[in-house]
């Protein structure tokens, strides 16, 4: 059985989100799902970098937190409206990440992760000391206008509307990434990831595509930061700290980086795990750590990888059964 067309899967996912927003009556559950969805977008950004460049970043919280701070600062200084502030913040993050990527994607292995960690911590320290402009360690309250994207605050900040907005953004981001990675650009970055030297030998310029992937991953992480700022109306230096990058990287590992939707699944699993065990175990993170180790050892492809592997086996078994039935009929 062939996979469903992308448009059908997108429509089904959007419908699923609409049904959840309509029929989940508990505001607490909707708040949990909204937070999980926001981090699913953030984790997808980190997953893009790992999937297409084969690189691990310990500092992607830099882009997640900078998006919120960028929007909050522009609104505080009343430079532009909310919609323009969001667009400019995301464009600034993508542009800066591309320029940075032209330099740091040349750094191999663990050194790349250490460079991203150093950059993130440097900005974290700068923000904690910028008390007058960014609120310092106390954070920055974002002064959203009365209407955002044509919706009044009273409507936009309703739990069901906010969840549906975040879910829709996640689905559309995944759909856009799927289209991008199906293109020639996706094939080039995969070739550079698998064997950069051979890719260069056959005439592929690898530096710009790898930097573009770094910028794309930063942009997706920034979208998660904008959603977080919109949801909470607040941004703090903790959103820039390396520990947030590490936590989100755990989500990527648990969900699996190779399937495009794996990091999002890992984020949802993490938050459900946290909600269920948090009520019964004080040290629930230790339990989650054991689960993380088990996934790394026994299922390095992550939960999404296991699901896809199981589906491939079922499709293969169905095809074999169909061939056998056809042969019996012909006899």
TORDRENGU-653648 format. One line per 10 residues: number of its first residue (from 1); their letters; for each residue x, y, z of C-alpha. Coordinates in Angstrom, 1 decimal, always signed. Each point is the difference from the previous one (the first is absolute). Layout:
// residues N
NUM) a) X,Y,Z; ...
END
This chain:
// residues 331
1) xxxxxxxxxx) +0.0,+0.0,+0.0; +1.4,+3.3,-1.0; +0.3,+2.9,+2.4; -2.9,+2.5,+0.0; +0.7,+3.3,-1.9; +1.4,+2.8,+2.0; -3.0,+2.1,-0.4; -2.3,-2.7,+1.4; +2.3,-0.5,+3.0; +0.2,+3.7,+0.7
11) xxxxxxxxxx) -3.8,+0.3,-0.2; -0.4,-3.0,+2.4; +2.4,+1.5,+2.5; -1.7,+3.4,-0.1; -3.3,-1.7,+0.5; +1.4,-2.0,+3.0; +1.1,+3.2,+1.6; -3.4,+1.7,-0.6; -1.8,-3.0,+1.6; +2.4,+0.1,+3.0
21) xxxxxxxxxx) -0.6,+3.8,+0.4; -3.8,-0.6,-0.3; -0.5,-3.0,+2.3; +2.7,+0.3,+2.6; -1.9,+1.8,+2.8; +2.8,+0.2,+2.5; +2.0,+3.3,-0.2; +2.9,-1.8,+1.9; +0.2,-2.7,-2.7; -0.1,+2.6,-2.7
31) xxxxxxxxxx) +2.8,+2.0,+1.7; +2.1,-3.2,+0.2; -0.6,-0.8,-3.7; +0.8,+3.6,-1.0; +3.3,-0.1,+1.8; +0.8,-3.3,-1.5; -0.8,+1.3,-3.5; +2.2,+3.1,+0.5; +2.9,-2.2,+1.0; -0.8,-2.4,-2.9
41) xxxxxxxxxx) +0.7,+3.0,-2.3; +3.2,+0.8,+1.8; +1.1,-3.7,+0.0; -0.7,-0.2,-3.7; +2.5,+2.8,-0.6; +2.7,-1.9,+1.8; -1.1,-3.2,-1.8; +0.5,+1.8,-3.4; +3.6,+0.7,+0.8; +0.7,-3.6,+1.2
51) xxxxxxxxxx) -2.0,-1.6,-2.9; +1.5,+2.0,-2.9; +3.4,+1.1,+1.3; +0.7,-2.8,+2.4; +1.0,+2.6,+2.6; -1.0,+0.4,+3.6; -0.6,+3.4,+1.4; +0.1,+0.8,+3.8; -0.9,+3.6,-0.5; -3.2,+0.2,-2.1
61) xxxxxxxxxx) -1.8,+1.6,+3.0; +1.9,+3.1,-1.3; -2.5,+0.2,-2.9; -3.0,-1.2,+2.0; +0.5,+2.7,+2.6; +1.2,+2.7,-2.4; -3.2,-0.1,-1.9; -2.0,+0.9,+3.1; +2.4,+2.7,+1.1; +0.1,+1.4,-3.5
71) xxxxxxxxxx) -3.8,+0.3,-0.2; -0.3,+1.3,+3.5; +2.7,+2.7,-0.5; -1.6,+1.3,-3.2; -3.4,+0.2,+1.6; +1.4,+1.6,+3.1; +1.8,+2.7,-2.1; -3.1,+0.2,-2.2; +2.0,-0.2,-3.2; -2.5,-2.1,-1.9
81) xxxxxxxxxx) -3.3,-1.9,+0.4; -0.2,-3.6,+1.4; -0.2,-1.7,-3.3; +3.0,+1.9,-1.4; +2.0,-0.6,+3.2; -0.5,-3.7,-0.3; +1.0,+0.0,-3.7; +3.1,+2.2,+0.6; +1.1,-2.1,+3.0; -0.2,-3.3,-2.0
91) xxxxxxxxxx) +1.7,+1.5,-3.0; +2.8,+1.4,+2.2; +0.5,-3.3,+1.7; +0.2,-1.9,-3.4; +2.3,+2.6,-1.5; +2.4,+0.1,+3.0; +0.0,-3.8,+0.2; +0.9,-0.3,-3.7; +3.0,+2.3,+0.4; +1.1,-1.8,+3.2
101) xxxxxxxxxx) -0.6,-3.4,-1.8; +2.4,+1.0,-2.8; +2.7,-0.1,+2.7; -0.9,-2.7,+2.5; -1.3,-2.7,-2.3; +3.7,-0.5,-0.9; +0.6,-1.1,+3.6; -0.3,-3.8,+0.2; -1.6,-2.3,+2.6; -0.2,+0.9,+3.7
111) xxxxxxxxxx) +1.8,+3.3,-0.6; -3.0,+1.3,-1.9; -2.2,-0.7,+3.0; +2.5,+1.8,+2.3; +0.0,+3.0,-2.3; -3.8,+0.2,+0.1; +0.0,-0.4,+3.8; +2.5,+2.8,+0.3; -2.0,+2.4,-2.2; -3.2,-0.8,+1.9
121) xxxxxxxxxx) +1.5,+0.6,+3.4; +1.7,+3.2,-1.1; -3.4,+1.4,-1.0; -1.6,-1.3,+3.2; +2.5,+1.9,+2.1; -0.5,+3.2,-2.1; -3.7,-0.2,+0.5; +0.2,-0.6,+3.8; +2.0,+3.2,+0.3; -2.2,+2.2,-2.3
131) xxxxxxxxxx) -2.3,+0.9,+2.8; -1.2,+3.4,-1.3; -0.9,-1.2,-3.5; -0.8,-3.7,+0.3; -0.9,-0.3,+3.7; +3.2,-1.9,+0.9; -0.5,-3.1,+2.1; -3.6,+1.0,+0.7; -1.0,-0.5,-3.7; -2.0,+2.1,-2.4
141) xxxxxxxxxx) -3.8,+0.3,+0.0; -1.3,+0.2,-3.6; -2.6,+2.7,-0.5; -2.2,-1.5,-2.7; -2.4,+2.4,-1.7; -3.8,-0.3,+0.2; -0.1,-2.0,-3.2; +2.5,-2.4,-1.5; -0.5,-1.4,-3.5; -3.4,+1.6,+0.0
151) xxxxxxxxxx) -1.1,-1.9,+3.1; -0.8,+1.8,+3.3; +2.0,-1.1,+3.0; -3.1,-1.4,+1.7; -0.4,-2.5,-2.9; +3.6,-0.7,-0.9; +1.0,-0.8,+3.6; -2.8,-2.5,+0.6; +1.5,-3.4,+0.8; -1.7,-1.7,-2.9
161) xxxxxxxxxx) +0.9,+2.7,-2.6; +3.6,+0.1,+1.2; +0.4,-3.7,-0.2; -1.5,-0.1,-3.5; +2.3,+2.8,-1.1; +3.1,-1.7,+1.3; -1.1,-3.4,-1.4; -0.7,+1.5,-3.4; +3.4,+1.7,-0.1; +1.7,-3.4,+0.9
171) xxxxxxxxxx) -1.9,-1.8,-2.8; +0.8,+2.6,-2.6; +3.6,+0.2,+1.0; +0.4,-3.8,-0.3; -1.8,+0.1,-3.4; +2.3,+2.8,-1.2; +3.1,-1.9,+1.1; -1.2,-3.1,-1.7; -0.3,+1.9,-3.3; +3.4,+1.6,+0.4
181) xxxxxxxxxx) +1.7,-3.3,+0.8; -1.6,-1.7,-3.0; +1.6,+2.5,-2.3; +3.5,+0.0,-1.5; +1.1,+2.1,+2.9; -0.9,-2.8,+2.4; +1.9,-2.5,-2.1; +3.1,+2.3,+0.0; +0.0,+0.4,+3.8; -0.5,-3.7,+0.5
191) xxxxxxxxxx) +3.0,-0.7,-2.3; +2.1,+2.5,+1.9; -1.1,-1.6,+3.3; +0.9,-3.5,-1.0; +3.3,+0.7,-1.7; +1.0,+3.6,-0.4; +3.3,-0.7,-1.7; -1.6,-2.2,-2.7; -2.8,+2.6,-0.5; +2.7,+2.6,-0.7
201) xxxxxxxxxx) +1.8,-2.4,-2.3; -3.0,-0.3,-2.3; -0.4,+3.8,-0.1; -2.5,+0.7,+2.8; +0.7,+3.3,+1.9; -0.8,-1.1,+3.6; +0.8,+3.1,+2.1; -3.0,+2.2,-1.0; -2.6,-2.9,+0.2; +1.3,-1.0,+3.5
211) xxxxxxxxxx) -0.1,+3.6,+1.2; -3.6,+0.2,-1.5; -1.0,-3.0,+2.1; +1.4,+1.6,+3.1; -2.0,+3.2,-0.8; -3.1,-2.1,-0.7; +0.3,-1.8,+3.3; +0.5,+3.3,+1.8; -3.1,+1.4,-1.7; -2.2,-2.9,+1.1
221) xxxxxxxxxx) +1.4,+0.2,+3.5; -0.8,+3.8,-0.1; -3.6,-0.8,-1.0; -0.3,-2.1,+3.1; +1.4,+3.0,+2.0; -2.6,+2.4,-1.5; -2.8,-2.5,+0.9; +1.3,-0.2,+3.6; +0.2,+3.8,+0.3; -3.6,+0.2,-1.4
231) xxxxxxxxxx) -1.2,-2.7,+2.4; +1.6,+1.3,+3.2; +0.4,+3.7,-0.8; +3.4,-0.2,+1.7; +3.6,-0.9,-0.9; +2.8,-0.6,+2.4; +3.7,-0.8,-0.2; -0.7,-3.6,+0.8; -1.4,-0.3,-3.5; +3.6,+0.6,-1.3
241) xxxxxxxxxx) +1.7,-2.4,+2.4; +1.9,-3.1,-1.2; -2.1,-2.2,+2.3; -3.1,+0.7,-2.1; +1.9,-1.0,-3.1; +1.1,-3.2,+1.8; -3.6,-0.8,+1.1; -1.3,+0.5,-3.6; +2.8,-2.1,-1.4; -1.2,-2.8,+2.3
251) xxxxxxxxxx) -3.4,+0.3,-1.6; +1.6,-0.3,-3.5; +1.9,-3.1,+1.1; -3.1,-1.7,+1.5; -2.2,+0.8,-3.0; +2.7,-0.7,-2.6; +1.7,+2.5,-2.3; -0.2,-1.9,-3.3; -3.8,+0.1,-0.4; -1.0,+3.7,-0.5
261) xxxxxxxxxx) -2.8,-0.3,+2.6; +2.2,-1.8,+2.5; +1.2,+3.0,+2.1; -3.6,+1.2,+0.3; -1.1,-3.4,+1.2; +2.9,+0.0,+2.5; -1.2,+3.4,+1.4; -3.5,-1.2,+0.5; +1.2,-3.2,+1.6; +2.2,+2.0,+2.3
271) xxxxxxxxxx) -2.8,+2.3,+1.2; -2.4,-2.9,+0.5; +2.7,-1.9,+1.9; +0.6,+3.1,+2.2; -3.7,+0.5,+0.7; -0.7,-3.6,+0.9; +3.1,-0.8,+2.0; +0.3,+3.5,+1.5; -3.1,-0.8,+2.2; +1.5,-3.1,+1.4
281) xxxxxxxxxx) +3.8,+0.3,-0.1; +2.0,+2.9,+1.3; +3.0,-1.0,-2.1; -1.8,-0.7,-3.2; +2.9,+1.3,-2.0; +2.1,-2.9,+1.2; -2.6,-2.4,-1.3; -0.1,+1.8,-3.3; +3.8,-0.2,-0.1; -0.3,-3.8,+0.3
291) xxxxxxxxxx) -2.5,+0.0,-2.9; +2.4,+2.2,-2.0; +2.9,-2.4,+0.5; -2.2,-2.9,-1.0; -1.0,+1.7,-3.2; +3.6,+0.8,-0.9; +1.1,-3.6,+0.6; -2.9,-2.0,-1.3; -1.7,+2.4,-2.5; +2.5,+2.5,-1.2
301) xxxxxxxxxx) -2.5,+1.0,-2.8; -2.4,+1.2,+2.7; -3.7,-0.7,+0.5; -0.9,+1.4,-3.4; +2.6,-2.1,-1.6; -1.5,-3.1,+1.7; -3.4,+0.9,-1.2; +1.1,+0.5,-3.6; +1.9,-3.2,+0.1; -3.0,-1.9,+1.2
311) xxxxxxxxxx) -2.2,+1.6,-2.7; +2.5,-1.0,-2.7; +0.0,-3.6,+1.2; -3.8,+0.0,-0.1; -0.1,+1.4,-3.5; +2.6,-2.6,-1.1; -2.0,-2.8,+1.6; -3.2,+1.3,-1.7; +1.8,+0.2,-3.4; +1.3,-3.6,+0.4
321) xxxxxxxxxx) -3.4,-1.2,+1.0; -1.5,+1.7,-3.0; +2.5,-1.6,-2.3; -0.6,-3.4,+1.5; -3.8,+0.4,-0.4; +0.4,+1.1,-3.6; +2.2,-3.0,-0.8; -2.6,-2.4,+1.6; -2.8,+1.6,-2.1; +2.0,-0.4,-3.2
331) x) +0.5,-3.7,+0.8
END
